[in-house]
Amino acid sequence: MHRDGMPPVGVLICYEIIFPGAVVDPKDRPDWLLNITNDAWYGTFSGPYQHLLQTRVRAIEEGLPVIRSAGTGISAVIDSYGRVKKSLGLNEQGVIVSPLPVKRVAATLYSATGDGVFFILLALFYGLSFLAKQR
């Protein structure tokens, strides 16, 4: 999404953030991601923490900061290396005041190639194990 006076943003609603390779349009790459969610149906078990962790992984994969606003759950400002810079705990009400972290200058390997690297490594290790078994 493009708005005057604001860096381009990719908006992800709730669970859209958990799908690797599907959170960013490679033809219109944003400078940051906004994840708006409500984790109420998780209760206070591990769900909200897993959802936050998956959000951090997307930041690392894409090299983009993420602002996560959770009506219930954990709200956070996450930098492009997956580090939580500021946060509000589970079911905690408040406002986070923080500068927007910057995106990585260079694209990450994952953002440039997607799952292709995984399949190349899988084929390589399969081939090596086949060769080792032949000896």
C-alpha positions in Angstrom: 0.0 0.0 0.0 1.3 3.4 -0.9 0.3 6.6 1.0 1.8 10.1 0.8 4.5 10.7 3.4 4.7 7.1 4.5 7.1 4.3 3.4 5.3 1.6 1.3 3.7 -1.0 3.6 2.4 -4.5 3.2 -0.7 -5.1 5.3 -1.3 -8.6 6.6 -4.5 -9.6 8.5 -4.1 -12.1 11.3 -2.8 -15.5 10.0 -1.7 -14.1 6.6 1.7 -13.5 8.3 2.4 -17.2 8.8 2.8 -18.2 5.1 6.4 -18.0 4.0 6.9 -16.6 0.5 3.4 -15.2 0.4 3.6 -12.1 2.6 5.3 -9.8 0.1 4.6 -8.9 -3.5 8.0 -9.2 -5.2 6.9 -6.7 -7.9 5.9 -4.1 -5.4 8.1 -4.8 -2.4 7.2 -2.7 0.7 9.6 -1.1 3.2 7.8 -2.7 6.2 5.0 -5.0 7.2 1.9 -4.3 9.3 0.2 -7.3 11.0 -3.2 -6.6 12.6 -4.5 -9.6 14.5 -6.7 -10.8 17.4 -5.4 -13.8 19.2 -8.3 -14.1 21.7 -9.4 -17.5 20.5 -5.9 -18.8 21.6 -6.6 -18.0 25.2 -3.4 -17.7 27.3 -1.8 -20.9 26.1 1.1 -21.1 23.7 -0.8 -19.8 20.6 -0.1 -16.1 21.0 3.6 -16.7 21.6 3.8 -19.0 18.5 2.0 -16.4 16.4 4.5 -13.7 17.5 7.4 -16.1 16.8 6.1 -16.8 13.3 5.9 -13.0 12.7 9.5 -12.7 13.8 10.5 -15.4 11.3 8.8 -13.5 8.5 10.8 -10.4 9.4 14.0 -12.3 9.2 13.1 -14.1 5.9 12.0 -10.9 4.2 14.5 -8.5 5.8 11.6 -6.2 6.7 10.5 -4.7 10.0 7.1 -5.7 11.2 4.7 -3.7 13.3 2.3 -6.2 15.0 -0.9 -4.8 16.5 -2.9 -7.4 18.5 -6.2 -6.6 20.0 -5.5 -9.4 22.4 -2.2 -11.2 22.1 1.2 -9.6 21.9 1.8 -6.3 20.1 5.3 -5.6 19.0 7.8 -3.6 17.0 10.1 -6.1 15.3 13.2 -5.1 13.3 14.4 -6.7 10.0 16.5 -9.2 12.0 13.6 -10.5 14.0 14.5 -8.7 17.2 11.6 -7.4 19.3 12.4 -3.8 19.9 9.4 -2.9 22.0 6.3 -4.8 22.9 3.1 -5.0 25.0 2.6 -8.4 26.7 -0.3 -10.8 26.4 -3.6 -9.0 26.8 -1.9 -5.9 27.9 -3.5 -2.6 26.9 -1.4 0.4 25.9 0.4 2.3 23.1 3.9 1.6 21.8 5.8 4.6 20.8 8.8 3.7 18.6 10.5 4.8 15.4 9.9 2.4 12.5 13.0 0.2 12.2 14.6 0.3 8.7 14.5 -2.6 6.2 17.7 -4.4 5.2 19.4 -2.7 2.3 20.1 -5.9 0.4 17.5 -8.5 -0.2 17.8 -11.7 1.9 18.6 -14.9 0.2 15.1 -16.2 1.0 13.3 -13.0 -0.3 15.3 -13.3 -3.6 14.9 -17.0 -4.2 12.0 -18.2 -2.1 11.8 -21.9 -1.4 14.1 -22.7 -4.3 17.2 -22.7 -1.9 15.5 -25.3 0.3 14.8 -27.6 -2.7 18.3 -27.2 -4.0 19.8 -28.1 -0.6 17.4 -31.0 -0.3 18.5 -32.4 -3.6 22.2 -31.8 -2.8 22.0 -33.6 0.6 19.9 -36.4 -1.0 22.5 -36.8 -3.7 25.4 -36.8 -1.1 23.6 -39.4 1.0 23.1 -41.6 -2.1 26.8 -41.4 -3.0 27.8 -42.1 0.6 25.5 -45.2 0.7 27.1 -46.4 -2.6 30.5 -46.6 -1.0 
